[in-house]
Amino acid sequence: MKMSWKDYLRDVEPYVAGEQPKMANLIKLNTNENPYGPSPKVEAALKLLESEKLRLYPDADASGLKKALAELYHLKPEQIFIGNGSDEVLALSFLTFFNSEKPLLFPDITYSFYPVYTRLFGIPYKSIPLNDQFEIVLDDYKQENGGIIFPNPNAPTGILVGVDFIETLLQANPNSMIIIDEAYIDFGGESCLPLLERYDNLLIIQTFSKSRSLAGLRIGVAYGNTEAIEALQNVKNSFNSYPVDYIAQTLATASVLDNEDMLQKAKKVMSARDYTIKELRQLGFEVLESKTNFVFARHPHLDAKKLLADLRTAGIIVRHFNQPRIDQFLRISIGTMAQMEELIKFLKEY
């Protein structure tokens, strides 16, 4: 039988991002965007951008942004990698560090891009079930592996593990690269950045899309020892040599230089989150303990898909994951306090 080019296509199941609806007057609580805008210093920097610089290639090393981050977190610029969004940083990290014949370990309920990357890059993996409380169990990761990755706090559960947990994990796996995805760390968690001083098998990935309100820029960062960061940079330059653009570098640097603004807005999000958790529980919802800018909730007498649809009819968009163990949960991003009050008002009437 004659073969077609279609017979040689790579067959993958892609990551599905949250919907970006075009409808007006929505309460949009489905993609974990920050309801508060970026720092006023970002807006000021935006007005001062020099269009003449757009004819030039951007700083390939993002040196200004690295310098600002290094000063903020007491690191060396050589310990920092800048990418076009944390998803690019994650993809390049999978290519760089997970090349063992042993399986990569990550939770069965976690960021859904991880299994996509393993299938795309042909990386053997093993998904480790969370316990009945949807928690990561430390002893489950004390087995032979070719690396470990999970978000902290985990997504979509929102549950945090402590720095001591991660340090014990590092000690138990000295020959494996352990990647901690700290996309939501600024909403009540403690970063494991200080562990970089003592462990060379740790890589930490963060994003500017959540607490810094810069999802539209696509800025991701990795922190590690200088050898790991150099290896990551070499893989990037073998895969694509496109640095973060001039506009993104400039605005991201302005955000870092106004870290207090980010911290204050994160506190507002946490306050609205805690209000939402309290109100949902009073309405009979089971709500997992969240240290993120979203909550993960289910109700014993309400079908998640029907509630999702009825919320949408009322102009409130949340997210549902149609997968085993969590198909009766809804993930609700935290908006402004006024938006969360509207959500609770709807649910009380519902």
matplotlib code that plots the C-alpha trace (Angstrom):
import matplotlib.pyplot as plt

x = [0.0, 1.3, 2.3, 1.3, 3.1, 0.2, 1.4, 4.5, 2.8, 3.7, 0.6, 0.2, -2.6, -2.0, -2.4, -5.8, -5.6, -8.5, -11.1, -10.7, -14.3, -15.2, -18.5, -18.9, -19.7, -18.4, -17.0, -14.0, -12.7, -11.3, -7.7, -6.1, -5.3, -4.6, -7.7, -5.4, -3.2, 0.5, 2.7, 2.3, 6.0, 5.1, 2.6, 5.2, 7.8, 5.3, 4.9, 8.7, 9.4, 11.6, 10.1, 13.5, 14.8, 12.3, 14.5, 17.3, 17.5, 16.9, 19.5, 20.1, 21.0, 18.2, 20.9, 18.9, 16.1, 18.5, 20.3, 17.1, 16.0, 19.5, 19.4, 15.8, 16.5, 20.2, 21.4, 24.0, 22.8, 24.4, 21.9, 18.9, 17.4, 14.7, 12.2, 9.2, 6.7, 7.2, 5.8, 8.8, 11.1, 9.4, 9.6, 13.3, 13.9, 12.3, 14.7, 17.7, 17.4, 15.1, 17.1, 17.3, 15.9, 14.4, 10.9, 10.2, 8.0, 5.1, 1.6, -1.4, -3.3, -1.1, -0.3, -1.6, 1.4, 3.7, 2.4, 2.1, 5.9, 6.8, 4.9, 6.2, 9.8, 9.6, 10.4, 9.5, 7.3, 5.3, 2.4, 2.2, -1.3, -2.1, -3.5, -7.2, -6.8, -5.2, -1.8, 1.7, 3.1, 6.9, 7.7, 6.1, 9.0, 11.7, 12.0, 14.3, 13.6, 15.0, 13.8, 10.9, 8.7, 5.6, 4.1, 4.2, 1.5, 0.1, -2.3, -5.2, -5.5, -3.9, -2.2, 1.2, 4.1, 6.7, 10.3, 11.3, 9.4, 11.3, 14.6, 14.0, 13.0, 16.3, 18.3, 16.5, 17.2, 20.7, 21.3, 18.0, 17.1, 14.1, 12.1, 9.7, 7.2, 6.4, 3.9, 1.6, 4.2, 3.5, -0.1, 0.8, 3.6, 7.3, 9.7, 12.5, 14.9, 17.2, 17.8, 19.8, 22.7, 22.9, 21.5, 22.8, 20.0, 17.3, 15.7, 12.9, 10.6, 8.4, 6.2, 5.3, 1.7, 0.1, 1.2, 2.9, -0.2, 1.8, 0.2, 0.1, 3.9, 4.8, 7.8, 9.1, 12.2, 14.3, 16.7, 19.4, 23.1, 25.3, 26.0, 22.4, 21.5, 24.3, 23.0, 19.5, 20.8, 22.7, 19.6, 17.6, 20.1, 20.1, 16.3, 15.6, 17.8, 15.0, 15.4, 12.6, 11.8, 12.8, 9.3, 8.8, 12.3, 11.7, 8.3, 9.2, 12.2, 10.0, 7.7, 10.7, 11.8, 8.4, 8.1, 6.1, 3.2, 3.1, 3.1, 0.3, -1.9, -1.2, -2.5, -5.7, -6.1, -5.5, -8.1, -10.7, -9.6, -10.1, -13.5, -14.5, -13.3, -15.3, -18.5, -18.3, -17.8, -20.9, -22.8, -21.8, -18.9, -15.8, -12.9, -9.3, -6.9, -5.5, -2.3, -2.9, -5.1, -7.8, -9.9, -10.8, -14.3, -17.0, -20.5, -21.9, -25.3, -24.4, -23.1, -20.0, -20.8, -24.3, -23.1, -20.4, -23.1, -25.5, -22.7, -21.9, -25.5, -25.3, -22.1, -19.6, -16.9, -15.0, -13.0, -13.8, -11.3, -12.9, -10.5, -10.8, -10.9, -11.6, -14.4, -16.8, -14.6, -14.6, -11.5, -12.5, -10.0, -10.0, -11.1, -11.8, -13.7, -16.8, -16.6, -16.3, -19.3, -21.3, -20.3, -21.4, -24.6, -25.4, -24.6, -26.8, -29.7, -28.9]
y = [0.0, 3.4, 5.5, 9.2, 12.0, 11.9, 8.5, 10.1, 12.9, 13.0, 12.0, 14.0, 15.0, 18.7, 20.9, 22.6, 26.1, 27.8, 29.5, 33.2, 34.0, 37.0, 37.7, 41.1, 41.7, 38.4, 37.6, 35.7, 33.3, 30.5, 31.2, 32.3, 35.8, 38.5, 40.9, 43.8, 45.4, 45.4, 47.9, 51.6, 51.5, 49.1, 51.5, 54.3, 52.2, 51.3, 55.0, 55.5, 52.6, 53.7, 52.6, 53.0, 50.1, 47.8, 47.6, 46.0, 42.5, 42.5, 41.9, 38.2, 37.8, 39.9, 41.3, 44.2, 41.8, 39.2, 42.0, 43.2, 39.6, 38.7, 41.8, 41.0, 37.4, 37.6, 35.5, 35.8, 36.7, 33.5, 31.5, 32.9, 31.9, 34.0, 32.5, 33.4, 32.3, 29.6, 27.0, 27.5, 27.3, 24.1, 22.6, 23.4, 22.0, 18.7, 18.6, 19.5, 17.5, 14.5, 12.3, 9.2, 5.7, 5.8, 7.4, 11.0, 11.3, 13.7, 13.6, 12.1, 15.3, 18.2, 20.7, 19.1, 20.2, 17.7, 14.6, 16.5, 17.2, 13.6, 12.2, 14.9, 14.3, 10.6, 10.8, 7.8, 8.8, 7.6, 9.5, 9.1, 9.2, 12.0, 10.6, 10.8, 14.4, 15.3, 15.8, 14.8, 12.0, 12.4, 8.6, 8.0, 9.9, 7.9, 5.4, 5.1, 7.9, 10.0, 13.3, 14.8, 17.7, 19.2, 22.6, 24.1, 24.9, 22.1, 22.9, 22.5, 21.5, 24.6, 22.6, 23.7, 21.7, 23.3, 24.0, 21.2, 18.8, 19.8, 19.7, 16.2, 15.3, 16.7, 14.8, 11.5, 12.0, 13.5, 12.2, 13.4, 16.9, 18.1, 20.9, 22.9, 24.9, 28.0, 29.6, 30.5, 30.9, 34.5, 33.8, 32.5, 30.1, 30.2, 29.9, 27.3, 29.7, 29.7, 25.9, 26.8, 27.6, 23.9, 21.8, 21.7, 19.3, 21.9, 24.0, 26.5, 27.9, 31.0, 33.1, 36.8, 35.8, 35.4, 37.6, 40.2, 40.6, 40.2, 37.2, 39.2, 39.5, 35.8, 35.9, 32.8, 32.4, 29.5, 29.7, 27.1, 26.6, 28.1, 24.8, 23.9, 27.3, 27.1, 23.7, 25.1, 28.1, 25.7, 23.7, 26.8, 28.1, 24.7, 24.7, 28.4, 31.4, 33.9, 35.8, 37.6, 40.7, 44.3, 45.3, 42.3, 42.7, 46.4, 46.0, 42.9, 44.7, 47.6, 45.1, 43.6, 47.1, 47.6, 44.3, 45.9, 46.6, 42.9, 41.9, 44.3, 43.1, 39.5, 40.3, 41.6, 38.4, 36.3, 38.2, 37.6, 33.9, 33.4, 35.1, 32.8, 29.7, 30.6, 31.4, 28.3, 26.0, 27.6, 26.7, 23.0, 22.9, 20.9, 23.4, 22.2, 24.4, 26.8, 28.9, 30.1, 32.6, 30.0, 27.6, 24.0, 23.0, 20.5, 20.1, 16.8, 17.5, 19.4, 18.1, 20.0, 20.1, 21.4, 24.0, 25.0, 25.5, 27.4, 29.7, 30.4, 31.3, 33.8, 35.3, 33.7, 31.6, 29.0, 25.9, 22.2, 19.3, 16.2, 13.7, 10.9, 11.8, 15.5, 15.6, 16.9, 19.8, 23.3, 25.5, 29.1, 31.8, 34.7, 38.0, 41.2, 41.1, 42.5, 39.7, 37.0, 38.5, 38.2, 34.6, 33.8, 35.7, 33.6, 30.4, 31.3, 31.9, 28.8]
z = [0.0, -0.9, 2.0, 2.4, 4.2, 6.6, 7.8, 9.2, 11.2, 14.9, 16.8, 20.0, 22.3, 22.7, 25.8, 25.9, 27.3, 29.2, 27.0, 26.1, 25.4, 23.2, 25.0, 26.7, 30.4, 31.6, 35.0, 33.7, 36.4, 34.2, 33.4, 36.7, 35.4, 37.9, 38.2, 39.1, 36.4, 36.4, 38.4, 37.5, 36.7, 33.9, 32.5, 32.7, 31.0, 28.2, 27.4, 27.2, 24.8, 21.9, 18.6, 16.9, 18.9, 17.3, 14.2, 16.3, 17.7, 21.5, 24.1, 23.7, 27.3, 28.8, 31.0, 32.5, 33.6, 34.9, 36.9, 38.5, 39.4, 40.7, 43.0, 44.2, 45.0, 46.0, 43.2, 40.4, 36.9, 35.7, 37.8, 35.8, 32.5, 30.8, 28.4, 26.3, 29.0, 31.6, 29.2, 26.9, 29.9, 31.0, 27.5, 27.2, 30.7, 29.8, 26.8, 28.8, 32.0, 31.4, 29.2, 31.3, 30.5, 34.0, 34.3, 35.1, 38.1, 38.6, 40.2, 38.4, 39.0, 38.1, 35.3, 32.2, 30.0, 31.7, 30.0, 26.8, 26.9, 27.8, 24.8, 22.5, 23.4, 24.0, 27.7, 29.9, 32.8, 35.7, 37.2, 41.0, 42.5, 45.0, 48.2, 49.1, 50.3, 46.9, 48.6, 47.2, 49.4, 49.9, 50.3, 46.8, 45.3, 47.0, 44.1, 41.1, 38.6, 35.8, 37.4, 39.3, 38.6, 40.2, 40.7, 44.2, 45.0, 42.9, 40.1, 39.8, 43.4, 44.9, 47.7, 48.9, 50.3, 52.6, 51.9, 54.3, 52.2, 49.1, 50.9, 52.1, 48.5, 47.2, 49.8, 48.9, 45.1, 44.9, 41.4, 39.9, 38.7, 40.6, 39.0, 41.2, 39.2, 41.3, 39.1, 42.1, 44.9, 45.6, 46.7, 50.2, 49.6, 50.5, 47.6, 47.8, 46.1, 49.3, 48.7, 45.6, 47.8, 49.0, 46.2, 42.6, 41.4, 41.9, 39.2, 40.1, 37.4, 37.9, 35.6, 35.3, 34.2, 37.6, 40.5, 38.2, 36.0, 32.8, 31.1, 27.9, 27.8, 28.1, 30.5, 32.2, 34.4, 35.7, 38.6, 39.2, 39.6, 36.9, 35.2, 34.9, 33.6, 31.0, 29.8, 29.6, 27.5, 25.2, 24.5, 23.8, 21.4, 19.6, 19.5, 18.8, 19.3, 19.8, 23.0, 24.9, 22.9, 23.7, 24.8, 27.1, 28.6, 29.4, 30.9, 32.9, 34.4, 35.4, 37.2, 39.1, 40.2, 41.8, 43.7, 46.5, 44.1, 43.2, 46.9, 47.7, 44.9, 45.8, 49.3, 47.8, 45.8, 48.9, 50.8, 48.1, 48.0, 51.7, 51.6, 48.7, 50.5, 53.6, 51.7, 49.5, 52.5, 54.2, 51.1, 51.5, 49.0, 49.6, 48.9, 48.9, 50.9, 48.3, 48.3, 44.8, 43.0, 42.4, 44.4, 43.6, 44.8, 44.4, 45.9, 47.0, 45.5, 42.4, 39.1, 38.0, 34.3, 34.9, 37.4, 34.9, 32.2, 34.5, 35.7, 32.0, 31.3, 34.2, 32.6, 35.0, 33.4, 35.4, 34.4, 34.5, 34.0, 32.6, 34.0, 36.6, 40.3, 39.7, 37.2, 39.9, 40.8, 39.3, 39.3, 40.1, 39.5, 42.1, 40.6, 42.4, 45.7, 43.8, 41.3, 44.0, 45.8, 42.5, 42.2, 45.8, 45.3, 42.3, 44.1, 47.1, 44.8, 42.8]

ax = plt.figure().add_subplot(projection="3d")
ax.plot(x, y, z, "-o")
ax.set_aspect("equal")
plt.show()
